[in-house]
Amino acid sequence: MEYPVQIGLPQILLFILFVGGLVLLISSLMGLAGGRRVVEYVDEEGIRRYKRRRRHMRPGRGIGGVLLLLLAVGILWITSLTQSYLGLTGEIQVARVHAQPVEGRPHLMSLELTQYDQHGNTTSDKAYFVNGDQWLLEGNMLKFPGWLNLFGLHSGYKLTRLEGRYEDVNLEAKGERSVYELNGGDGQFFKTVYKQAWSSPFVEAAYGTAVFLPADGMTYNIYASQAGLEAKPAK
């Protein structure tokens, strides 16, 4: 799963931010490296004279340019590391699950998992045999500050794991388990962000979410929102 590459107002704003910072920084450095400049003036006797003045660096421009560049680079860095997360601006359908028990095989289900992108296009459609009485679908959520939305970076989600779950706690502790990794799993980026989310200016929250239901032969649509994953019977 990847973000679609789009060129719109957010990307234009980010480009302007980057160019503005670069211009301010170059202007400040040129003022420092320009050496002396010739200044023309008229003295008290009305004679036109010339003298050289040393150029001075304008620290305000330099600092402003560096800050704008750091902000632009930081946003680009976060964007590049969240390519496997789908943009989340509201409740959207992310998957469909159909699971039913395998006849003659207690605590075993046959499950079909269909995944969708944020536009409703199918990205994956696979069948699994899962041990347990219930299926459990897990995912990761990344929530970004509102000001990053101006640059096209919205909160995102990623489905990461499918596994089985037993109704009997004894079987849950000792029974045979089935675990399938989805979309590369958690990934190192999520693990890093999870530890730093509460202190990072670029990430507001990072957390895991899950939904589980019995293998009852029904089909369920799985939805994602900023509150997490939710399952609803398919109509």
N, C-alpha and C positions, 0 to 999 in steps of 0.2 A: 504494500500500500504506500502510495506516495502522494504528496500534494501535487495538484496539477500546476503546471507552470503558466502563470498568467501575468500579463503586463497591464497594470491599471493604475489608478490614482495612488494606492499605497506604495507601489514600487516607484512611481515617479517622485513621491515625497521623500522616499528613502534615498533616491539618487540625488535629489536637490540637497538633502542634508549632507550627504557625503561630499558633493562638489563644493558646497558652501564652506565646509570645514577645511577642505583642501586649499581653497582660494585664500581663506584667512591665514592659514599656516604659511603658505608660500609668500603672501604679501608681507608677513612679519619677518620671515627669513630674508627676503630681498632687502628689506629696510636695514637689516644688520649687515648683510654682505655687500651692500652697495657702496661702501666706502664714504667718500665725501661728495657733496653736491655743490655746484656753483650757484651763489645767490647774488642777484643784481640789486643794488640799492643806490640811492642818491644821498650824498653827504650834505653837511650844513652849507657848503659853498655852492651847492647845485651841481656838483660834478658827479657823473655816473661812475660808480665803482663796482668792483666784483670781489667777492670773497668766498672761500670754501667753508662749508659747514659739514661736520660729521653727521652722517645719518644715524638715527637712533632706532633701535628695535622697539616696536610697539607691543609690549607684553600682553595688553588686552586682546589684541588680535591673535597672538600666538596661543594664548590659553584657550580662547574661544574656539579657535580652529582645532586644537587638540581634543577638546571636549566633544565637539561635533563629530570628529573622526572616530573617537572611541565609542560614542553612542551608535554611530552607523555600523561600525565593525561588530559591536556587541549584538546588535539586532540581526545582522547577517549570520553571525556565529550561531545564535539560537535557532534561526530559521534553518540553517543547514543541518543541524543536529536533530531536528524534529521532522525530517523528511518521512519517517515511517509512521508518523502520527497524522491522522486525518483531521482536518479542520472541523470544529464543532461550534456552531453558532446557535443551535436550538436542538430540540429532540428530533433525531433522525434514526431511521432503521439501519442497523448495522449488520444484522444476521438473521437467519431463519433456521430453526432447529426442529427436526422431526425424529423422535426416538421411540422405539417400541421394544418390549422384551423379546428375546430370542426363545422360541418355543422349545421346551425340553431342556433349557439351560438356565437354571435359576441364577439370579444376580448377574445377568449378562444382557446387554441391550445392543441393538443395531441402531446407529445414529447417523443422520445426514445433516451436515452443517454447510449452509450457504452463507458466504460473506459478501457484503456490498460496500461500495465506496459511498462518499457523501452525496453522489448524484444518483444513487440507486442502481448503478451498474454492478453486475455480478463480477467479483474478483476471484472467488474460489468456491467450488462445490465438490465436497468430498464426503465419503462414507467411512465410518469408523465402527469398530466393535469396542464397546466400553464396559468394563466390569463395574458393577454397582447397581443400585436401584434408582438412582437419580443422576442426572447429568448436571455438570457445573461448568459454567463459562466465565472465565476471568478476563479482566482487562486493566489497563493503566490509563489514568487521566492526568493531563497536564493543564493547569489553569494559569493563564498569563494575565498580567495587569491590563486594565482597560486601555492605557495609553498606547500599548503595543498594537491594539486593534487598528489604530490609524495607519500602521504600516503593513496591514494585511495578515498579522499573526494573531490567530484566534486560539482559544482553548481547543485541545485536541484529545483524541482517544486512540487506543490501539488494543485490539483483542490479542491476548498473549497466551492463553492456555485453555485446554478442554480436558476435563477429567471426570471420573465417576465418583459417586458418593453412595455409601450404604446407609439405609435407614437404621439398621442395628449398629449400635456404637461398638459392640464387640467385633463385628465384621469390619467396621471402619478402621479399627485398630490393627486387626490381624489379617483381613481379607486381601485378596489379590487386587492390586491397584492398576488403573489405566490413566496415564497422563500423556497428553499430546501438546507439544509446543506449537503455537501459532504465530506467524509473522515475526519470527526471530526472538520471541519471548520478551522478557523485560528489557534486555540490552543494558550495556554499561552506562549509557546516557541517563536512563531513568534511575538507575541505582545512585548515580552521582547527584542528580537533581533532587532525589528524594531526601538526601542528607542535607542539602543546602537550600531547599526551597524556601524555608522560613526566613532566611537571611539574604537571599538573592534579589536584586532589584528587577530581574527579568522574569522570574517565575514566582507566581503567587502561591501555588499549591501543587503538589504531586502526590497522588494516592492511588491505591488499588481498589477495584470494585469487582463484584461477582454477582451472578444470578444462578439459582439452581431450581430444578423442577423434576418431578418423577417421569420416568419413561412410560407414559400412559398412552402412547399411540397418537397423541394430538400434535399438531404443528404450532409452534410458537414463533412470533416475530420478536426479535430482540432490538430494543431501542437504547440509544445512548443520549444522555444529556449531561449537564454539569453536575447533576445529582448522582450520576452513575448509570449502571445498566438496569434495564427493566424488561421483563418478558410479558407479552400479551398474546392471548390465543389468536391465531390467524383466522381471518374471516373469509 
